[in-house]
């Protein structure tokens, strides 16, 4: 199971590999975020998105996901984790949209 396919299945509340086209996730993610004591802002942060759906937020988990989606080790070393996180959030949202997931416009960079 890839890190991204696991993320998609958890975000969309669907079994891995099941179609997610047309799934509107904003209400679900908002409800999950309200259940968290610190009200993560999943629309603005990859760490908060992962936290909202109960996935590993560690640097190692984010790095694995970024590398899987095409970010390079060289970029991580030269630009650091902040730049990786910004790229990763945008890339995750783009790929969710490409898969047909309905997302609010404000999540796109």
ZIZI-V329478 format. One record per backbone hydrogen bond with DSSP energy under -0.5 kcal/mol. CO is the residue of the C=O (numbers start at 0). NH is the residue of the N-H. If there is no record, write none. Layout:
BEGIN
co: [CO	CO]
nh: [NH	NH]
END
This chain:
BEGIN
co: [1	2	3	4	5	6	7	8	8	14	19	22	22	24	25	26	27	28	29	30	31	32	35	39	40	40	44	45	46	47	48	49	50	57	58	59	60	61	62	63	64	65	66	71	72	73	74	74	75	78	79	80	81	82	83	84	85	86	87	88	89	90	91	92	93	94	95	96	99	100	101	103	104]
nh: [5	6	7	8	9	10	11	12	13	17	22	24	101	28	29	30	31	32	33	34	35	35	38	41	43	44	48	49	50	51	52	54	53	61	62	63	64	65	66	67	68	70	69	75	76	77	78	79	79	82	83	84	85	86	87	88	89	90	91	92	93	94	95	96	97	98	100	99	21	102	24	106	107]
END
